[in-house]
Every structure is written in C-alpha cells, then in structure tokens.
Amino acid sequence: MEYIRLTHENIEKEHICCAISNNKDIQVKSKKEWLSERLDEGLVFLKADARGKCFIEYIPAEKAWVPVDADGYMFINCFWVSGHFKGKGYSNDLLRLCIEDSRAKGKKGLCVISSEKKLPFLSDPKYLAHKGFQLADSAKPNFTLMYLPFEYNADIPKFKECARSAHIDEDGFVLFYTHGCPFTAKYVPVIENVASERNIPFRSVFVDSGEKARNSPVCVTNYALFYDGEFVTNEILSDKKFIVLAEKLCK
C-alpha cells in the first residue's frame, strides 16, 4: 500500500477518508478548511492511496485541540482503519510511519486519548497497549491518556485540571464541538433542529480555536454532549439516537 501525506498543494484533490464525497459537501469543506489551517502548525494527515477509512492524523501536542499537557510529544488526533482495510497490517504501517516521523522531529514520544473500554471515535485501548502504549493519566468518566515514550525518562503527559471532572454548571443539553471531525458539520445542525422542534433544552457551543479546546471541560473536544452538567457521550449522534437519549434523560 502506498501512503499520501496531505499538503496545501494536494488537499483539494485528495479525499479525506472519513468523509468521502465532493468538496462541496459541508462535511468535506469544513474538515479540509480545519486541516488546512493546522498544516502550518505541524499537523500531519497520512492516508492510504485508496478510498476508505485508512489514515492517521497527528500534531505537536502543544498545538493539539485537546486539554493535555504533553510538551515535546506528538499527539494522535485520529487513527482509523476500518472496512476491508482491516487485518492487512495497514494500522501497523501508519503507526510505524508516525513513530518514525515523530522521532525524526525530535519528539519525546506519542500520546493519544483512549478509554477504559473501546468507545466510538477513540483509539482501541487494547491495540494501543499491544503496541507498547502505557497509561499516562485518566479523567472522568472513563477517559485515559495513553503514551509511547521514546526515552526511558521522558516526562509523562497528563490531562489539564479543567478537563478532569467532565462537568459544567448548566442545565439541559449542552454540546461542545469542533470541525476537527467532519461529521459534526452534518449532524450538529440535525440535533439542533430536532431539539428545537421538540422543545428540548439544548445549546450548542462551537469551539473555534485551539486555545478554547485546550481549556475544554472534558477531555474530548470534537464532540462532547452534556446533560444537566454531566458528560453524556462523545458519540456523534443521529437524530434518532438523540431522540432516544433525550426521552431517556428528560423524564
């Protein structure tokens, strides 16, 4: 398999794996704009030379849109190999290339947000452990920060204090989201409309800067849904899933 790294020169013509459509699609447009702004900050988007979900996206931790203290590390934003690409060694290839690139840039290691048990849109903790990642830190309700140090005495990354409790002081549904994931551009308006039509208390908060993301009240920032102050899910919900959730919680 050949792999392609996105650049300012090729980003318009290359598909971005998790949003396979034309550039006029709102998902593709929002994600590519977000990526383009991050490329000059050191973000790397490495993808299989094929159409499908087979890619890794990483950035210097100081520029990552997550509340972590991991100076000198490379942070993995998203690492996704699915469908017919599974079981062919592509995950290992992408991780190896990320490690080689990060070492060449003088990084202390890699870090990535995972969970105690596999959750949607987060890297599989079993795979990470198998590849040598260790537990660096944890935060409520069940998030973990995994790291792969390149040196024995490398500093251990940690979550920022603002994100440890996964709590906000606001009733009703509150959704924090970014355009770091293309699916938010499609599904956030869907949820907003459903909530409005059904008079469900709902407020969305678009996180439009790295600084805001790094001061998030929860570890995940692409999509973080709260209800009555407590974190509920990072899964990007369809209208049907949101209605089921709302009926369950708004009793």
C-alpha positions as MATLAB code, in Angstrom:
seq = 'MEYIRLTHENIEKEHICCAISNNKDIQVKSKKEWLSERLDEGLVFLKADARGKCFIEYIPAEKAWVPVDADGYMFINCFWVSGHFKGKGYSNDLLRLCIEDSRAKGKKGLCVISSEKKLPFLSDPKYLAHKGFQLADSAKPNFTLMYLPFEYNADIPKFKECARSAHIDEDGFVLFYTHGCPFTAKYVPVIENVASERNIPFRSVFVDSGEKARNSPVCVTNYALFYDGEFVTNEILSDKKFIVLAEKLCK';
ca = [
       0.000    0.000    0.000;
       1.194    3.493   -0.842;
       0.517    6.356    1.572;
      -0.146   10.015    0.813;
       0.548   12.967    3.083;
      -1.808   15.897    2.712;
      -0.248   19.243    1.792;
      -1.565   22.651    0.830;
      -0.934   21.638   -2.790;
      -2.889   18.359   -2.820;
      -5.560   18.766   -0.147;
      -8.234   19.928   -2.604;
      -7.938   16.873   -4.826;
      -7.436   14.212   -2.150;
     -10.339   12.659   -0.310;
     -10.138   12.634    3.483;
     -11.215    9.084    4.162;
     -13.914    9.557    6.784;
     -15.915   11.924    4.577;
     -15.919   10.503    1.082;
     -17.742   12.993   -1.093;
     -17.063   16.004   -3.266;
     -15.506   19.208   -1.985;
     -18.856   20.998   -1.978;
     -20.191   18.685    0.723;
     -20.320   20.553    4.054;
     -18.502   17.722    5.836;
     -15.608   17.742    3.408;
     -15.476   21.532    3.201;
     -15.387   22.086    6.979;
     -12.807   19.382    7.636;
     -10.498   20.458    4.822;
     -10.633   24.062    5.980;
      -9.766   22.937    9.514;
      -6.927   20.749    8.247;
      -5.524   23.490    6.021;
      -5.274   25.832    8.996;
      -3.466   23.176   11.038;
      -0.898   22.139    8.411;
       1.305   25.136    9.172;
       1.156   24.156   12.861;
       2.782   20.819   12.118;
      -0.287   18.636   11.600;
       0.258   15.511    9.527;
      -2.586   13.683    7.790;
      -1.275   10.437    6.320;
      -3.696    8.299    4.338;
      -3.777    5.201    2.200;
      -3.744    5.807   -1.525;
      -7.268    4.437   -1.733;
     -10.824    5.472   -0.967;
     -11.842    4.454    2.523;
     -11.071    4.890    6.194;
      -7.364    4.174    6.430;
      -5.422    7.101    7.895;
      -3.630    8.627   10.857;
      -3.721   12.292   11.849;
      -1.271   13.756   14.356;
       0.065   17.126   15.510;
       2.584   18.522   18.011;
       0.867   18.221   21.389;
       1.348   21.924   22.118;
      -0.948   22.661   19.156;
      -3.438   19.831   19.731;
      -7.088   20.763   20.239;
      -7.354   18.819   23.484;
      -6.751   19.702   27.163;
      -3.467   17.876   27.693;
      -0.062   18.892   28.999;
       2.385   16.985   26.835;
       5.136   19.365   25.755;
       7.545   17.746   23.336;
       5.159   14.944   22.385;
       3.240   14.269   19.203;
      -0.496   13.899   19.752;
      -2.570   11.499   17.627;
      -5.846   13.230   16.746;
      -7.409   10.339   14.894;
      -6.263    6.868   13.862;
      -8.813    4.953   11.831;
      -8.533    1.772    9.760;
     -11.813    0.067    9.001;
     -13.801   -1.932    6.493;
     -11.878   -4.025    4.003;
      -8.605   -2.394    5.118;
      -8.669   -4.256    8.429;
      -6.375   -7.195    9.069;
      -3.833   -6.293    6.392;
      -1.191   -4.584    8.509;
      -2.096   -1.029    7.488;
      -2.616    0.076   11.094;
       0.902   -1.060   11.892;
       2.239    0.712    8.807;
       0.599    4.017    9.695;
       1.690    3.879   13.324;
       5.241    2.991   12.298;
       5.386    5.929    9.906;
       4.049    8.232   12.617;
       6.699    6.995   15.052;
       9.493    7.391   12.511;
       8.376   10.922   11.623;
       7.994   11.926   15.269;
      11.423   10.551   16.178;
      12.974   12.406   13.257;
      11.412   15.614   14.573;
      12.966   15.064   17.990;
       9.754   14.327   19.855;
       9.692   12.673   23.274;
       7.031   10.214   22.169;
       3.400    9.861   21.159;
       0.229   10.362   23.158;
      -3.426    9.738   22.385;
      -6.765    9.859   24.185;
      -8.434    6.483   24.619;
     -10.805    4.942   27.151;
     -11.040    2.146   29.679;
     -13.224    0.244   27.230;
     -13.467    0.886   23.483;
     -15.642    3.901   22.713;
     -16.746    5.343   19.346;
     -14.308    7.763   17.719;
     -11.459    6.836   20.123;
      -8.467    4.569   19.553;
      -8.796    0.993   20.783;
      -7.032    0.671   24.173;
      -6.197   -2.991   23.542;
      -4.430   -2.187   20.284;
      -2.532    0.694   21.876;
      -1.388   -1.495   24.776;
      -0.327   -4.197   22.315;
       1.832   -1.622   20.516;
       3.569   -0.575   23.736;
       1.485    2.421   24.814;
       1.258    2.941   28.571;
      -1.297    4.636   30.793;
      -0.242    8.204   31.497;
      -3.363    9.652   33.102;
      -7.111    9.237   33.464;
     -10.124   11.524   33.790;
     -13.866   11.199   34.322;
     -15.919    9.437   33.337;
     -13.691    6.790   31.727;
     -11.089    8.521   29.548;
      -7.435    7.588   29.502;
      -4.353    9.299   28.159;
      -2.008    6.724   26.653;
       1.590    7.433   25.733;
       4.503    5.797   23.967;
       7.758    7.356   25.221;
      10.837    7.255   23.028;
      13.158    7.646   26.010;
      13.138    5.865   29.364;
      12.996    9.039   31.443;
      10.615   11.050   29.232;
       8.131   13.276   31.023;
       4.707   11.683   31.467;
       1.854   13.559   29.738;
      -1.253   14.454   31.724;
      -4.727   15.886   31.341;
      -5.256   19.512   32.289;
      -7.176   20.097   35.505;
     -10.042   21.819   33.677;
     -10.997   18.542   31.994;
     -10.746   16.057   34.845;
     -14.285   16.264   36.228;
     -16.212   16.330   32.911;
     -18.728   18.698   34.476;
     -20.287   22.061   33.606;
     -22.661   24.292   35.556;
     -25.582   24.359   33.146;
     -28.883   22.513   32.872;
     -30.316   20.887   29.777;
     -28.269   19.599   26.853;
     -25.064   21.443   26.030;
     -22.957   20.300   23.091;
     -19.354   21.376   22.559;
     -17.988   20.617   19.098;
     -15.250   21.476   16.612;
     -14.724   20.923   12.907;
     -11.837   18.599   13.698;
     -14.252   15.819   12.764;
     -16.196   16.207    9.505;
     -19.317   14.525   10.873;
     -20.058   17.433   13.218;
     -20.778   19.740   10.285;
     -23.581   17.419    9.197;
     -25.037   16.153   12.449;
     -24.853   19.126   14.814;
     -27.461   21.080   12.776;
     -29.605   17.940   12.716;
     -29.598   17.746   16.516;
     -30.202   21.485   16.831;
     -33.304   21.192   14.644;
     -34.644   18.154   16.494;
     -34.178   19.848   19.864;
     -35.936   22.990   18.628;
     -38.867   21.089   17.127;
     -39.407   19.063   20.311;
     -38.717   21.899   22.770;
     -35.777   20.039   24.257;
     -33.465   22.355   26.234;
     -30.358   22.447   24.071;
     -27.411   24.745   23.426;
     -24.502   24.147   21.056;
     -21.065   25.663   21.566;
     -18.772   25.809   18.547;
     -15.162   25.534   19.722;
     -13.376   27.576   17.077;
      -9.831   27.840   18.401;
      -7.100   25.644   19.804;
      -6.945   27.783   22.933;
     -10.621   27.165   23.676;
     -10.224   23.447   23.012;
      -7.212   23.221   25.307;
      -9.365   24.663   28.092;
     -12.284   22.324   27.489;
     -14.307   20.967   30.452;
     -13.868   17.422   29.142;
     -11.005   15.503   27.532;
     -12.672   15.014   24.157;
     -13.365   18.149   22.157;
     -14.575   17.235   18.658;
     -17.970   16.331   20.112;
     -18.863   16.413   23.798;
     -22.507   16.277   24.885;
     -23.566   17.190   28.429;
     -26.923   16.932   30.162;
     -27.692   18.818   33.387;
     -23.988   19.450   33.829;
     -22.770   15.881   33.414;
     -20.933   14.497   30.407;
     -23.058   12.055   28.417;
     -21.239   10.990   25.251;
     -18.641   11.760   22.607;
     -20.502    9.706   20.005;
     -21.762   11.869   17.151;
     -25.480   11.198   17.318;
     -28.021   10.869   14.541;
     -31.457   12.419   15.037;
     -32.920    9.051   16.032;
     -30.207    8.344   18.607;
     -30.562   11.823   20.065;
     -34.335   11.447   20.419;
     -33.897    8.117   22.239;
     -31.320    9.681   24.539;
     -33.466   12.751   25.207;
     -36.514   10.611   26.019;
     -34.422    8.639   28.471;
     -32.846   11.626   30.234;
     -35.659   14.204   30.110;
     -38.137   12.245   32.179;
];
